[in-house]
Amino acid sequence: MQSLITLVLVLMPMFIGFAIPSNPTMTKLADTGLSYLVYLILALIGIELSKVEGLGNQVGEIALYVTVLSILTIGTGLFALMVFDRVRPWHAKKPSVKSKEHRVSIRGSLAQVVCVAIGMVIGYFLPADYMPPENSMTVMLMILILLVGIGLKGSGITLKEVMLNKRGVEMSVIFTLSVLVGGLVFALLFSDVSWTKGLAMASGFGWYSLSAIVMTDAYGAIWGSVALFNDLIREFFALLFIPVFMRKYPSASVGLGGATSLDFTLPIIQQSGGLKVVPLAISFGFLINIVSPVLMVFFSALG
């Protein structure tokens, strides 16, 4: 019952966001609010990390978890989609979706890491009486999902457009299953990681702000930080290697961004593959954004 309640709490704000009539002002406010909220969430995660007993002694262990999990989750998804590109080469159609022109920079990812560090410093000096309330993360999560729903609705994307992009749907299924296999392998490698935790940790798919909250709530600040840095590494890796894979492996290149293919890494996908690849990235990214919170909550609720 608790897992069902949690799932409703995660998905309800997204449906509400979709239900709100969209207009340019609302969409712009949601996008702006989302960018500030992400920084606030990262700072809160830093505050929670600062209160973990013996954190300094666990840094090496955290780094090991992050390294192995990143290699497995990025590697399995990339390999599976590269095989897909070989077996079913992609022939692009004319784009029907207008893309936004954005500048993309790795500095954005670095700023997110800095936010966590600032949060840790604040948490170190913050008296216990002034610590954020226990349900702060849940509230932040619901607001985050609501703003994402408003943003998705305001982008002009319809579920019909997403579901009719056959290759985008196929990619999302292949990517999801292969990355989950990586999560299972991660669980097999570490005796203190259950198969459900391995699957939950793998289900962030690059959505670092969401995975950090859900994993912190489910398994504590240490595992929340592992999820955060695992998904941030995907973002770094995608920014560096999307152009490298785009010419021969367009599906694999789009898949590198995971959930961020819909927003943060979309500009570099467009720059590398042209407008023809944008509808594919939007379809794939949209579906992964829907699937990710469901899988994370589901697997973490199992234990």
TALINNOR-V630928 format. One record per backbone hydrogen bond with DSSP energy under -0.5 kcal/mol. NH is the residue of the N-H (numbers start at 1). CO is the residue of the C=O. If there is no record, write none. Layout:
# TALINNOR-V630928
((NH;CO) (NH;CO))
This chain:
# TALINNOR-V630928
((5;1) (6;2) (7;3) (8;4) (9;5) (10;6) (11;7) (12;8) (13;9) (14;10) (15;11) (16;12) (17;13) (18;14) (19;15) (20;16) (27;23) (28;24) (29;25) (30;26) (31;27) (32;28) (33;29) (34;30) (35;31) (36;32) (37;33) (38;34) (39;35) (40;36) (41;37) (42;38) (43;39) (44;40) (45;41) (46;42) (47;43) (48;44) (49;45) (50;46) (51;47) (51;48) (52;49) (55;52) (57;54) (58;54) (58;55) (59;55) (59;56) (62;58) (63;59) (64;60) (65;61) (66;62) (67;63) (68;64) (69;65) (70;66) (71;67) (72;68) (73;69) (74;70) (75;70) (75;71) (76;72) (77;73) (78;74) (79;75) (80;76) (81;77) (82;78) (83;79) (84;80) (85;81) (86;82) (87;83) (88;84) (92;90) (102;100) (108;105) (110;106) (111;107) (112;108) (113;109) (114;110) (115;111) (116;112) (117;113) (118;114) (119;115) (120;116) (121;117) (122;118) (123;119) (124;120) (125;121) (126;122) (130;127) (131;128) (136;133) (137;134) (139;135) (140;136) (141;137) (142;138) (143;139) (144;140) (145;141) (146;142) (147;143) (148;144) (149;145) (150;146) (151;147) (152;148) (153;149) (154;150) (155;151) (156;153) (157;152) (162;158) (163;159) (164;160) (165;161) (165;162) (166;164) (169;165) (170;166) (171;167) (172;168) (173;169) (174;170) (175;171) (176;172) (177;173) (178;174) (179;175) (180;176) (181;177) (182;178) (183;179) (184;180) (185;181) (186;182) (187;183) (188;184) (189;185) (190;186) (193;190) (194;192) (198;194) (199;195) (200;196) (201;197) (202;198) (203;199) (203;200) (204;201) (205;202) (207;204) (208;206) (211;207) (212;208) (213;209) (214;210) (215;211) (216;212) (217;213) (218;214) (219;215) (220;215) (220;216) (224;220) (225;221) (226;222) (227;223) (228;224) (229;225) (230;226) (231;227) (232;228) (233;229) (234;230) (235;231) (236;232) (237;233) (238;234) (239;235) (240;236) (241;237) (242;238) (245;241) (246;242) (247;243) (249;245) (253;249) (254;250) (255;251) (256;252) (257;253) (257;254) (258;255) (259;205) (260;257) (261;258) (262;259) (263;260) (265;260) (266;260) (266;263) (267;263) (269;265) (270;266) (271;267) (272;268) (273;269) (274;270) (277;274) (278;275) (279;275) (281;277) (282;278) (283;279) (284;280) (285;281) (286;282) (287;283) (288;284) (289;285) (290;286) (291;287) (292;288) (293;289) (294;290) (295;291) (296;292) (297;293) (298;294) (299;295) (300;296) (301;297) (302;298) (302;299) (303;299) (303;300))
